[in-house]
C-alpha cells in the first residue's frame, strides 16, 4: 500500500532538566538523572502499534542529559498538507477528524494522553488516505513535562483546564482536536498575531461563555461559515469544545457518532480494494516490521547522532559559554549563559534508508519468507558466515537479516517448530529477538497468571528487596530507571508470592535482571521465563535451608573440575581454595552477578539449550581461562583474584563449556537435587543418588555402567577401563581391552605413572575417559585420586563396581 511505501524513520531530540548537584534521594544516593527516568518511561510507547499512531522505535540517552527519540514518519504534516491542498474539502477534513479520533482512542485505552496535538504532530500520507499521530508520547515520557525545562504542548490548542495548570485527561485532547478541525473548516489560524499572554486570556475567557465555537467564529470573522455549517457537525464540535471536561465526549463516543458512519464504511472498502489491486510496488524490506528495519539500518552503518549533527541539532558548545555571569554567595546563579540545553528544537530529522536498501538489494526474495521445511534454508552464505566469530556475525547485516527473518517465522510457528528453533539457536541467537526466543526455549506459555499474583501487599522480604534493587546492574540505564526499579520490584515480589516454599535469597534480583532487560514491556513474559528458568537450573536453591543443595552442587563442581582439569583441581585443593569461597555467587545467580549484562546474554544463549549440569562446565571454563594465574598463586592471591575477577573472553568460555558438556557422559553430572525430567528414558541413566558425605570424600565423579557400555559398544577408542581387581579375578572374567592393575601391587605414595607395573600407561590413558573399576569401592576411590595427582584428565569411577556389569550386560564380558 502507498502508506507502507512512504513509511520511513526519523529522529528528534531534546534535553532533560538537570538536578541540583548537591541533592540526594531519600536513600541517601544521588538522584536518578531525568534523562534515565525518561528512558524508562518511554519504553511503554514502543509497544504501541496502530495504523493511526507513528510507532516509537528507540530512545537513546546522549551526553549532558540529551534524549534522542527515533520514530516512524510518513508523508506530510497537516500544516504542510493543508497549505498544498488549500482549501481542504469538508469530506477530507472529516476523514482527518475521524482518523485522529481513532488515534487518541487507542491512547486512551492504554491510559495515555497526547496533550500536544497541533498541525505539525498530525501526519498525512501524500495521497491523503492515511492519518497518523506523531510525537504523541512526549507528555508521557517526560511525566507531564516534569523532567524537561520546557512546557509540553502548544498553548493555542490547550484546553482551559490545562491552561489553569490541571493535569487534564483524554478529553483535553478532544478539545485540541476540535480546534484543529475548526481551523481547517474556517480556513483560519487561531489568534495568529496575539502574544502568548493574550492567547491565555482568550482561552480562560471561554469560561464565561457557552458557545465557544460561535465566539471563535465571530473573533475570526467567520460567522457566515459558522451559520452555514452542517447542524450535526456544528453540534459535534460544540460538544467537543465545552468548557467543562465532563461534558465533552470521549473518543470512543465520538467514533460512534452518525457523522462518521459513512467515513468508516468508505475507508473499510478502500482498504479492501487497495489490498486486492496492489501490484507489489513496495520494496520487500518495507513489509518487515519497523523495529527490524531500524535494527538493520543501524547494522548498515546508520548513526542517529551523526544524522542529528549533520542537521545542526547537536552542536558542540565551549564549556566556558555555559558558565553563569554572576554567582551569589548563597550559590544561586544570576544571568546564566543561554544554552542550547534550555531550548526545545522540534525539528524532525529523516533517517534515510537508501544505504540499507542498497545493501540488501543483492539478497534473493526468498530469504524474506524462508521456507522452514525446505532443505535449502537458510541461504548458503549464511551457512558460510556461521564459521566466523560471534561478534562479527552479530554485526553483519546480511547474516542478521536472514537470521531475524528465519527466527521470526520459527517463533510464529512455535511450538510446532520447537525442534528447529533449538537447532538454529544452537548456532546463535539474533539479539533483536533474544527475549521471545529464550521464552520459547523455556517452553513459556503466557496465560495471564502473572496479573493475578499479589505484588503489592507488604511482606517480610520487602526490606531486603528494596536494598538489593538499587545495586542490581545499575550501570545499565534501563534497569537503573525508576520504571526499571518498579518492574523489578514487582517481578521479585510476584516470584516470592508464587513460591511459598522458597525464601528470597540475595542474588535473585541479579537472576531476574536479564529477563526484565529483554522483556521490559512484557512483565508477564519476563516473570514466566524466570518461573521456568529457576527449576530447570536452580531446583531447590532458594529453600530456607539450602545447605544440602549447595554442598552437593559444589561437590559435583569440584569433581568435574578434577575430571577436566586435574592439575588445577589438585593445586586448588592443596592451598585449601575450595569452591565455597568463590563459586556460590556464580551458580546461585547463574553468573549474572559476576558478569555484565552483555556477557550474560551470550552466555545464557547457550545455557538455555543445556540441562541443569551446563552451568558447572561454564564454571570450569572460567577456571580454565585463569589456569596459568591460579597455578602460580597461593591462597591469598586467589582470594584477591576472585574478588575482582579479570576480564573473561566470553566467546571462548562458551565454546569451551560446550565442548566439555558434549564430551562428558550424562551420568557423571548426575545430582540428587536436579530437576527430574518426565520421561522414563531421561530418568534411567543408571546412577542412583549418592549420599553427600560420600560425594564430598570422592575427588572423581562416578560413571554409570550404562554409559560405560555405551562407550564400549559405540566408541571404544574413547574409553580406557582400568581394572583394579586381582590377577586371578581378572583372568576369570574381564572387560575386553581393559587394563589390569591389581590394587594390592600398587604403591600410591609415588605420584607418577612410571611407578606402576604397566609399560606406556600414560599413552594408553591420555585423551580417553579413564574408568577405575573394582569390586571394592574404596580401591577405585584411592586409585582415582592417584591418577588425578598424576595429572590424568577425565578420570572417573564405575558406580557400584565391577559386579554391576554382570547384571546389565554379561555378554560384553570375556570369561575363561
C-alpha positions in Angstrom: 0.0 0.0 0.0 1.1 3.6 -0.5 1.3 4.3 3.2 3.8 1.5 3.6 5.9 2.7 0.8 6.1 6.2 2.4 6.9 4.8 5.8 10.3 5.8 7.0 12.2 6.7 10.1 13.0 10.0 11.8 14.7 11.4 14.9 14.2 14.3 17.1 16.0 15.4 20.3 15.6 17.4 23.5 17.3 17.9 26.8 16.1 16.7 30.2 16.1 19.0 33.2 19.3 18.9 35.4 19.1 18.1 39.1 20.9 20.4 41.5 24.3 18.8 42.1 24.0 18.6 45.9 20.6 17.0 46.2 20.2 13.3 47.2 17.2 11.0 47.3 15.6 9.6 50.5 18.0 6.6 50.4 21.0 8.9 50.5 22.1 8.2 46.9 22.3 10.8 44.2 19.0 11.4 42.3 18.5 9.4 39.2 19.1 11.7 36.2 15.9 12.8 34.5 17.1 11.5 31.1 17.3 8.0 32.6 13.7 8.4 34.0 12.6 9.5 30.5 14.3 6.4 29.0 12.4 4.1 31.4 9.0 5.7 30.8 9.4 5.8 27.0 9.7 2.0 26.8 5.9 1.7 27.1 5.4 3.8 24.0 7.4 1.2 21.9 4.7 -1.3 22.4 2.0 0.9 20.8 1.3 -0.3 17.3 -1.7 1.0 15.5 -2.4 2.2 11.9 -3.2 5.7 13.3 -0.1 6.1 15.5 3.5 6.5 14.4 5.5 3.7 16.0 8.2 4.6 18.6 11.3 2.6 17.8 14.1 3.7 20.1 15.0 6.2 22.8 18.7 7.0 23.2 20.3 8.8 26.1 23.2 11.1 25.0 25.6 13.3 26.8 24.6 16.1 29.1 21.0 14.8 29.6 20.2 14.7 25.9 17.4 12.4 24.8 17.1 11.2 21.2 13.8 9.7 20.1 13.6 7.6 16.9 10.1 7.2 15.5 8.2 6.3 12.4 7.5 9.2 10.0 5.4 9.4 6.8 4.0 11.8 4.3 3.5 15.4 5.3 2.4 17.2 8.5 -1.2 18.5 8.5 0.3 22.0 8.5 2.1 21.4 5.1 -0.6 19.3 3.7 -3.3 21.9 4.3 -1.1 24.5 2.6 -0.7 22.3 -0.5 -4.3 21.3 -0.7 -5.8 24.6 0.3 -8.7 24.7 0.8 -9.5 21.2 2.1 -12.9 19.7 1.2 -15.2 19.1 4.1 -15.1 15.3 3.3 -11.3 15.3 3.6 -11.5 17.3 6.9 -14.0 14.8 8.4 -11.8 11.9 7.2 -8.8 13.5 9.1 -11.1 14.2 12.1 -12.2 10.6 12.2 -8.7 9.0 12.0 -7.2 11.3 14.6 -10.1 10.4 16.9 -9.2 6.7 16.3 -5.6 7.5 17.3 -6.4 9.2 20.6 -8.9 6.5 21.3 -6.1 4.0 21.2 -4.1 6.2 23.5 -7.0 6.4 26.0 -7.3 2.6 26.0 -3.6 2.5 27.1 -4.2 5.2 29.7 -2.2 7.7 27.8 -2.8 11.3 26.6 -1.1 13.3 23.8 -1.5 16.8 25.2 0.5 18.2 22.3 -1.9 17.9 19.4 -1.2 20.5 16.8 -0.9 20.6 13.0 2.8 19.5 12.9 2.1 16.5 15.0 -0.5 15.0 12.6 0.9 13.3 9.6 -1.0 12.6 6.4 0.2 10.3 3.6 0.8 12.0 0.3 -2.4 10.5 -1.2 -4.4 11.8 1.7 -5.8 8.4 2.7 -4.0 7.7 5.9 -3.5 9.9 9.0 -1.2 9.2 12.0 -0.4 10.9 15.2 3.2 11.9 15.6 5.3 12.7 18.8 2.2 11.9 20.9 4.4 10.3 23.6 6.3 13.4 24.8 3.9 14.1 27.6 4.1 10.6 28.9 7.8 10.1 28.7 8.6 13.4 30.4 5.9 12.8 33.2 3.8 15.7 32.0 6.8 17.9 31.5 8.3 17.4 35.0 11.6 16.0 33.5 12.2 18.8 31.0 12.8 22.5 31.2 10.2 23.5 28.6 6.4 23.2 28.5 4.6 20.4 26.7 2.1 21.3 24.1 1.0 24.4 22.0 -0.8 26.9 24.2 -3.2 27.8 21.3 -4.7 24.3 21.4 -4.7 23.8 25.2 -8.0 23.1 26.9 -8.9 25.6 29.7 -8.2 23.1 32.5 -4.6 22.6 31.2 -4.0 26.4 31.0 -5.1 26.5 34.6 -2.3 24.1 35.5 -4.5 21.0 36.0 -3.3 17.7 34.6 -6.2 17.2 32.2 -7.2 13.9 30.6 -8.0 12.5 27.2 -10.9 15.0 26.9 -8.2 17.7 26.8 -7.1 16.1 23.6 -10.6 16.1 22.3 -10.7 19.9 22.8 -7.4 20.3 20.9 -8.6 18.1 18.1 -11.8 20.2 17.8 -9.8 23.4 17.5 -7.7 21.8 14.7 -10.8 20.9 12.8 -12.2 24.4 13.4 -9.1 25.9 11.8 -9.5 23.6 8.7 -13.2 24.2 8.3 -13.0 28.0 8.8 -9.7 28.2 6.9 -8.1 30.2 9.6 -5.2 30.2 12.1 -6.3 30.8 15.7 -5.1 34.1 17.1 -2.1 34.4 14.8 -0.9 37.8 15.9 -1.6 37.6 19.7 1.1 37.2 22.3 1.0 34.1 24.4 -0.3 36.0 27.4 -3.2 37.3 25.4 -3.9 33.8 24.0 -4.1 32.5 27.5 -6.6 35.3 28.4 -8.7 34.3 25.4 -8.8 30.7 26.4 -9.6 31.4 30.0 -12.3 33.9 28.9 -14.2 30.9 27.4 -15.2 30.0 30.9 -17.7 32.9 30.9 -19.5 31.8 27.7 -21.2 28.6 26.5 -20.8 29.0 22.7 -17.0 28.6 22.3 -17.4 27.7 18.6 -19.6 30.7 17.9 -17.2 33.0 19.8 -14.2 31.8 17.7 -16.1 32.3 14.5 -17.0 35.9 15.4 -13.5 36.7 16.6 -12.0 35.5 13.3 -14.7 37.0 11.0 -16.1 33.5 10.1 -19.6 33.8 11.3 -21.1 33.2 7.9 -19.2 29.9 7.6 -20.4 29.1 11.1 -24.0 29.6 10.3 -23.6 27.6 7.0 -22.1 24.7 8.9 -24.0 21.4 8.9 -26.1 21.4 12.1 -24.9 17.9 13.1 -21.2 18.8 12.6 -21.7 22.1 14.5 -23.3 20.3 17.5 -20.5 17.8 17.5 -17.8 20.5 17.5 -19.6 22.5 20.2 -19.8 19.4 22.4 -16.0 18.8 22.0 -15.4 22.5 22.9 -17.4 22.5 26.0 -15.6 24.4 28.8 -16.4 21.7 31.4 -14.4 18.5 30.5 -17.0 16.2 31.9 -19.5 17.4 29.3 -17.1 16.7 26.4 -17.5 13.3 24.7 -14.8 10.6 25.0 -13.0 9.4 21.8 -14.9 6.1 21.9 -18.2 8.0 22.0 -17.1 10.2 19.1 -16.3 7.2 16.9 -20.0 6.1 17.3 -21.3 9.4 16.1 -23.5 9.1 12.9 -21.4 11.7 11.2 -18.5 9.1 10.9 -20.5 6.1 9.8 -20.1 6.8 6.1 -16.4 7.6 6.5 -15.7 4.4 8.4 -17.5 2.3 5.8 -15.8 4.1 2.9 -12.3 3.6 4.5 -13.0 -0.1 5.0 -13.9 -0.6 1.4 -10.9 1.4 0.3 -8.5 -0.8 2.3 -10.0 -4.0 0.8 -9.8 -2.6 -2.7 -6.2 -1.4 -2.3 -5.1 -4.8 -1.0 -6.7 -6.6 -3.9 -5.3 -4.2 -6.5 -1.8 -4.0 -5.1 0.8 -4.9 -7.6 3.7 -5.2 -5.2 5.1 -1.6 -5.6 6.6 -1.7 -2.1 10.2 -2.9 -1.6 10.2 -6.2 0.2 12.1 -4.7 3.1 9.3 -2.2 3.8 7.0 -5.2 4.5 9.1 -6.1 7.5 8.3 -4.8 11.0 9.7 -1.3 11.5 11.7 -2.5 14.5 13.5 -4.9 12.3 14.1 -2.2 9.6 15.6 0.2 12.3 17.8 -2.6 13.7 19.1 -3.4 10.2 19.6 0.3 9.5 21.9 0.5 12.4 23.8 -2.5 11.3 24.2 -0.9 7.8 26.1 2.0 9.4 23.2 4.1 10.5 24.1 6.5 13.3 21.3 8.6 14.8 23.6 11.1 16.5 25.6 11.6 13.3 22.4 12.4 11.4 21.4 15.0 14.0 24.9 16.6 13.9 24.5 16.9 10.1 21.3 18.8 10.6 22.8 21.0 13.3 20.6 19.7 16.1 23.6 18.5 18.0 26.2 21.3 18.3 29.3 21.5 20.3 29.5 24.4 22.8 32.6 25.6 24.6 32.0 24.8 28.3 33.0 28.3 29.3 30.0 29.7 27.4 27.7 27.8 29.8 29.1 29.4 32.9 26.9 31.9 34.8 28.0 35.6 34.7 27.3 36.1 38.4 27.2 33.7 41.3 25.9 34.9 44.7 27.4 33.9 48.0 24.4 31.6 48.5 25.4 29.7 45.3 22.5 31.0 43.2 23.4 31.8 39.6 22.5 35.1 38.1 22.3 35.6 34.4 23.5 32.2 33.4 24.6 31.8 29.8 21.9 30.9 27.3 22.4 27.3 26.4 21.0 25.0 23.8 20.0 22.7 26.7 17.3 25.2 27.8 15.6 25.2 24.4 13.3 22.8 22.6 14.2 22.3 19.0 11.3 20.5 17.4 12.9 19.9 14.0 12.5 16.4 12.6 15.5 14.7 11.0 14.7 11.9 8.5 16.8 8.8 8.7 17.4 7.8 5.1 17.1 4.1 4.2 18.8 4.2 0.8 22.1 2.7 2.1 20.1 -0.1 3.8 18.1 -0.9 0.7 21.2 -1.0 -1.4 23.0 -3.4 1.0 20.0 -5.8 0.9 19.3 -5.5 -2.8 21.6 -8.4 -3.6 19.6 -10.8 -1.4 17.0 -13.0 -3.3 13.4 -12.5 -2.5 13.0 -16.0 -0.9 15.1 -15.0 2.1 12.4 -12.6 3.2 10.0 -15.5 3.6 12.1 -18.6 4.4 10.5 -22.0 3.9 11.0 -23.8 7.2 10.7 -27.3 5.9 12.8 -26.8 2.8 16.3 -28.4 2.7 17.7 -25.2 1.2 17.1 -22.9 4.2 18.8 -20.8 5.3 20.7 -19.3 2.4 24.1 -20.7 1.6 26.1 -17.6 2.5 24.5 -17.6 6.0 25.9 -21.1 6.5 29.4 -19.9 5.4 29.3 -17.0 7.9 28.5 -19.3 10.8 32.2 -20.2 11.0 33.1 -16.6 11.8 33.3 -15.3 15.4 30.0 -14.4 17.1 31.0 -10.7 17.4 31.4 -10.5 13.6 28.2 -12.4 12.9 26.2 -10.0 15.1 27.4 -7.0 13.1 27.0 -8.5 9.7 23.8 -7.0 8.2 23.0 -9.7 5.6 23.6 -12.5 8.1 21.5 -10.9 10.8 18.7 -10.1 8.3 18.5 -13.8 7.4 18.6 -14.9 11.0 15.9 -12.4 12.1 13.6 -13.4 9.2 14.2 -17.1 9.9 13.6 -16.8 13.7 10.5 -14.6 13.1 9.0 -17.5 11.1 10.0 -20.1 13.7 8.5 -18.1 16.6 5.3 -17.7 14.6 5.1 -21.4 14.2 6.1 -22.3 17.8 5.5 -24.8 19.5 5.3 -26.8 16.2 8.7 -25.5 15.3 10.3 -26.2 18.7 12.9 -28.7 17.4 14.0 -26.4 14.5 14.1 -23.4 16.9 16.5 -25.3 19.2 18.7 -26.4 16.3 19.0 -22.8 15.0 19.5 -21.4 18.5 22.4 -23.8 18.9 24.2 -21.8 16.1 23.4 -18.4 17.5 20.6 -16.2 18.7 19.8 -12.9 16.9 20.0 -10.1 19.6 16.8 -8.4 18.3 14.6 -11.5 19.1 16.5 -12.8 22.1 13.7 -12.3 24.7 11.0 -14.3 22.8 13.5 -16.9 21.7 14.5 -17.6 25.3 10.9 -17.8 26.3 10.3 -20.3 23.5 13.3 -22.4 24.6 12.0 -22.4 28.2 8.5 -23.5 26.9 6.8 -20.4 28.3 3.1 -20.1 27.5 1.6 -16.8 28.6 -1.7 -17.4 30.4 -2.4 -14.2 32.3 -1.5 -15.8 35.6 1.1 -13.1 36.4 -1.5 -10.4 36.7 -3.4 -12.4 39.3 -0.5 -12.5 41.7 -0.4 -10.1 44.6 2.6 -7.9 44.1 1.8 -5.0 46.4 0.9 -6.4 49.9 3.8 -5.8 52.3 5.9 -8.9 53.1 8.9 -9.7 55.3 11.2 -9.7 52.2 10.4 -6.2 51.1 13.2 -4.5 53.0 15.9 -6.8 51.5 14.4 -6.3 48.0 14.5 -2.5 48.5 18.1 -2.8 49.5 19.1 -5.0 46.6 17.3 -3.3 43.7 19.4 0.0 43.7 22.6 -2.2 43.4 21.4 -4.5 40.7 23.1 -3.8 37.3 22.8 -0.1 37.9 25.3 0.6 35.1 22.5 -0.2 32.7 20.4 2.9 32.1 17.2 1.0 31.6 17.4 -1.1 34.7 18.5 1.9 36.8 15.5 4.0 35.8 12.6 4.4 38.2 10.4 2.3 35.9 13.1 -0.4 35.9 13.1 -0.4 39.7 9.3 -0.7 39.9 9.2 -3.5 37.4 12.0 -5.4 39.1 10.3 -5.0 42.5 7.0 -6.3 41.1 8.8 -9.3 39.5 10.6 -10.3 42.7 7.6 -9.9 44.9 5.5 -11.9 42.4 8.1 -14.7 42.4 8.3 -14.9 46.2 4.5 -14.9 46.4 4.1 -17.6 43.8 6.6 -19.8 45.7 5.7 -20.0 49.3 8.1 -23.0 49.8 11.0 -20.7 48.9 12.5 -17.6 50.5 14.2 -14.6 49.0 17.9 -15.0 48.7 20.2 -12.2 47.7 21.1 -12.8 44.1 17.5 -13.4 42.9 17.5 -9.8 41.7 20.5 -10.4 39.5 18.9 -13.6 38.2 15.8 -11.7 37.3 17.5 -8.7 35.7 18.3 -10.3 32.3 14.7 -11.4 31.8 13.5 -7.9 32.6 16.1 -6.3 30.4 14.9 -8.4 27.4 11.2 -8.1 28.1 10.9 -4.7 29.6 7.5 -4.1 28.2 6.2 -7.6 28.8 6.4 -8.3 32.6 4.4 -11.5 32.2 6.9 -13.0 29.7 9.8 -11.9 32.0 8.1 -13.5 35.0 7.2 -16.7 33.3 10.7 -17.0 31.8 12.1 -16.7 35.3 9.5 -19.1 36.6 10.6 -21.8 34.2 14.3 -21.0 34.4 14.8 -21.4 38.1 13.5 -25.0 38.5 15.4 -26.0 35.4 18.8 -24.9 36.6 18.4 -24.0 40.3 16.0 -26.6 41.7 15.7 -26.2 45.5 18.4 -23.5 45.6 16.0 -21.0 47.2 14.9 -23.2 50.1 15.3 -21.6 53.5 17.8 -24.3 54.4 19.6 -24.9 51.1 22.9 -26.1 52.5 22.5 -29.7 51.3 21.7 -28.5 47.8 24.6 -26.1 47.6 27.0 -28.6 49.1 26.0 -31.2 46.6 26.3 -28.8 43.7 29.8 -27.6 44.8 31.0 -31.1 45.4 29.9 -32.0 41.8 31.7 -28.9 40.6 34.9 -30.0 42.3 34.6 -33.5 40.8 34.1 -32.1 37.3 37.0 -29.7 37.8 39.2 -32.7 38.7 37.7 -34.6 35.7 38.6 -31.9 33.1 41.5 -30.0 34.9 43.1 -32.5 37.3 46.3 -30.5 38.0 44.4 -27.3 38.6 41.9 -29.1 40.9 44.9 -30.7 42.8 46.5 -27.3 43.2 43.4 -25.5 44.5 42.8 -28.4 46.9 46.4 -28.2 48.2 46.0 -24.5 49.1 42.5 -25.1 50.5 40.9 -22.7 48.0 37.6 -24.5 47.9 34.6 -23.6 45.7 32.6 -22.4 48.7 35.0 -19.4 48.7 34.2 -18.2 45.2 31.6 -20.3 43.3 28.4 -19.8 45.3 27.6 -16.4 43.7 28.4 -17.9 40.3 25.8 -20.7 40.5 23.2 -19.1 42.7 22.8 -16.3 40.1 23.9 -18.3 37.1 26.8 -15.9 36.7 24.5 -12.9 36.3 26.0 -11.3 39.5 29.6 -11.8 38.2 29.4 -10.6 34.6 27.9 -7.6 33.0 24.6 -8.0 31.1 26.1 -8.0 27.6 28.2 -11.1 28.5 25.4 -12.8 30.4 23.2 -12.6 27.3 25.7 -14.5 25.2 26.4 -17.0 28.0 22.7 -17.7 28.6 22.1 -18.2 24.8 24.0 -21.5 25.2 22.8 -22.2 28.8 19.2 -22.2 27.6 20.0 -25.2 25.3 21.6 -27.3 28.0 20.4 -29.1 31.1 21.0 -28.3 34.8 24.6 -29.5 34.5 25.6 -26.9 31.9 26.5 -24.2 34.4 29.1 -26.5 36.0 31.0 -26.5 32.7 30.8 -22.8 32.4 32.5 -22.5 35.9 35.2 -24.9 34.7 35.7 -22.9 31.5 36.2 -19.7 33.6 38.8 -21.6 35.8 40.5 -22.8 32.6 40.9 -19.2 31.3 42.5 -18.3 34.6 44.5 -21.5 34.8 48.1 -20.2 34.5 47.4 -17.4 37.1 45.8 -19.8 39.5 48.6 -22.4 39.3 51.2 -19.8 40.2 49.1 -18.3 43.1 48.7 -19.1 46.7 45.5 -18.8 48.8 45.6 -15.0 49.4 46.4 -14.3 45.7 43.4 -16.5 44.6 41.1 -14.6 47.0 42.2 -11.3 45.6 41.9 -12.6 42.0 38.3 -13.7 42.5 37.3 -10.6 44.5 37.9 -8.6 41.3 37.6 -11.2 38.5 39.7 -10.4 35.4 38.0 -9.9 32.1 36.8 -13.2 30.7 36.6 -13.8 27.0 33.0 -14.9 26.9 33.0 -16.5 23.4 36.0 -18.7 24.5 34.2 -19.5 27.7 31.0 -20.5 25.8 33.0 -22.7 23.3 35.0 -24.5 26.0 31.9 -25.2 28.1 30.0 -26.5 25.1 32.9 -28.9 24.2 33.1 -30.2 27.8 29.3 -30.5 28.1 29.1 -32.6 24.9 32.2 -34.8 25.8 31.0 -35.6 29.4 28.8 -38.7 29.9 25.5 -37.7 31.4 25.7 -40.0 34.5 28.9 -38.1 35.6 26.9 -34.9 36.1 24.0 -36.6 37.9 22.8 -34.8 41.0 20.2 -35.8 43.5 18.6 -32.4 43.7 18.5 -31.7 40.0 15.1 -31.3 38.3 13.8 -34.7 37.2 12.6 -34.9 33.7 9.3 -36.6 33.0 10.2 -39.4 30.7 11.5 -42.8 32.0 14.3 -42.7 29.4 15.7 -39.5 30.9 15.3 -40.8 34.5 17.0 -44.1 33.8 20.6 -43.0 33.4 22.0 -45.8 35.6 23.2 -43.8 38.6 21.5 -43.8 42.0 21.6 -40.9 44.3 24.9 -40.8 46.2 25.0 -39.6 49.8 26.5 -36.2 50.3 29.2 -37.5 52.7 30.5 -39.9 50.0 30.3 -37.3 47.3 32.5 -35.0 49.4 35.1 -37.7 50.0 35.5 -38.6 46.4 37.6 -36.4 44.2 36.5 -38.0 40.9 32.9 -38.4 39.7 31.1 -41.7 39.3 30.0 -43.0 35.9 27.2 -45.5 35.3 27.6 -48.9 33.8 25.2 -47.9 31.1 27.5 -45.1 29.9 30.5 -47.4 30.1 28.7 -50.0 28.0 27.6 -47.3 25.5 31.2 -46.3 25.1 32.4 -49.9 24.7 29.8 -50.6 22.0 29.8 -47.3 20.1 33.2 -45.6 20.7 35.7 -48.0 22.4 38.7 -45.9 21.4 37.4 -43.1 23.7 37.4 -45.4 26.8 40.3 -46.7 29.0 39.0 -49.1 31.6 41.4 -49.7 34.5 40.5 -53.0 36.3 41.9 -52.9 39.9 40.9 -56.5 40.8 43.5 -59.2 41.4 45.1 -61.1 38.5 43.0 -64.2 39.4 39.7 -62.3 39.3 40.7 -60.5 36.1 41.7 -63.8 34.5 38.3 -65.3 35.4 36.2 -62.5 33.8 37.0 -59.1 32.5 36.0 -56.4 30.0 37.8 -56.7 26.6 40.8 -54.3 26.1 40.7 -53.3 29.8 44.0 -52.6 31.7 44.6 -54.8 34.7 46.5 -53.1 37.6 45.9 -55.1 40.8 45.4 -52.6 43.6 47.4 -54.8 46.0 50.6 -54.3 43.9 50.3 -50.6 43.6 52.4 -48.2 45.7 50.4 -44.9 45.6 52.9 -42.9 47.6 54.9 -42.1 44.4 52.6 -39.8 42.4 53.9 -40.8 38.9 52.6 -43.3 36.4 56.1 -44.8 35.9 55.8 -46.3 39.4 53.0 -48.6 38.1 53.9 -52.0 36.5 52.4 -51.2 33.2 54.5 -50.0 30.3 53.5 -46.9 28.4 50.5 -46.4 30.6 50.2 -42.7 30.1 49.9 -43.2 26.3 47.0 -45.6 26.9 45.2 -43.2 29.2 45.7 -39.8 27.6 42.8 -38.5 25.6 40.4 -41.1 26.9 37.7 -41.4 29.6 39.6 -43.3 32.3 37.2 -45.5 34.4 38.5 -47.1 37.6 36.8 -50.4 38.2 37.0 -52.7 41.3 34.8 -54.9 43.5 36.0 -52.7 46.4 34.8 -49.2 46.0 37.5 -47.7 48.2 40.2 -49.1 45.9 38.6 -47.2 43.0 38.4 -44.0 45.0 42.1 -44.1 46.1 43.4 -45.1 42.7 41.4 -42.3 41.0 42.9 -39.8 43.5 46.3 -41.1 42.4 45.6 -40.6 38.7 44.4 -37.0 39.4 47.6 -36.3 41.3 49.5 -37.6 38.2 47.5 -35.1 36.0 45.4 -37.7 34.1 42.3 -35.9 32.9 38.8 -37.4 32.5 39.2 -39.9 35.4 36.1 -41.4 36.9 34.8 -44.4 39.0 32.4 -47.1 37.9 29.3 -46.7 40.1 28.6 -50.0 42.0 31.8 -51.6 40.9 32.6 -54.4 38.5 29.8 -56.7 39.5 27.2 -54.3 38.1 28.4 -55.2 34.6 27.2 -58.8 35.2 23.6 -57.7 35.8 23.4 -55.2 33.0 25.2 -56.7 30.0 27.1 -60.0 30.8 27.6 -60.7 27.1 30.2 -57.9 26.9 32.5 -59.7 29.4 35.2 -62.2 28.5 35.4 -65.2 30.8 37.7 -68.2 30.9 
